[in-house]
Amino acid sequence: MVVAVAEESRGTEHARPWIEQAKSTYWQLIDTEHRLEDLYNLVNVPQAIWIDEQGRIVRPPETAGSTDHFRRMDLKTRTMSPQDQAERQAARDAYMQAVRDWVRTGTHALPADAARANLPKVTPEIAEARARFRLGVWLRANGRAAEGDLQMTEASRLHPESWSLWRQAADLDEVGKASGPDFWKRVQALGDKPYYPPPKL
């Protein structure tokens, strides 16, 4: 079964329109406290984890069908070239087909030792970043926005690979900021490093 989880610090009502618009036939949950991100060391959306019937992770967190084609988007018109659109759709289709193949035949599942070796490691800096982020959200929710912002800024400094922490903090500061000019500056600063590392299927 598919379970989608929205990580949304602003609460359930902020995520609801996106969930209702999707009209999915699978479960869609809302994680306002980022528990899933903490459990699996997630750093961006969308990421997926494949878990078998015994509860064993057979594919650690990875980009789930998204690509870096958006980086070539015309920001004025918010459009991509037909070739980029086609390549992005092909990557999505390939990922979905891989999921179907796994369900039907077990293809793409990693042996236990390989899955374990590929799990992202939680360093002391990442653990501190997550704690500071949660504290920042709490401070903002309790009328101490300036203090909260300081904690979330430090969280991003400690864990710069986490786009989720940065985007949630930006969105708490101002709705839409997470996809605005500051986001694009951060993306451009990546250089050749991918925003969405492709899955190794």
Beta strands, then each sheet from edge to edge (+ up, - down):
strand 1: 3-7
strand 2: 27-31
strand 3: 47-51
strand 4: 57-63
sheet 1: 1+ 2+
sheet 2: 3+ 4-
end
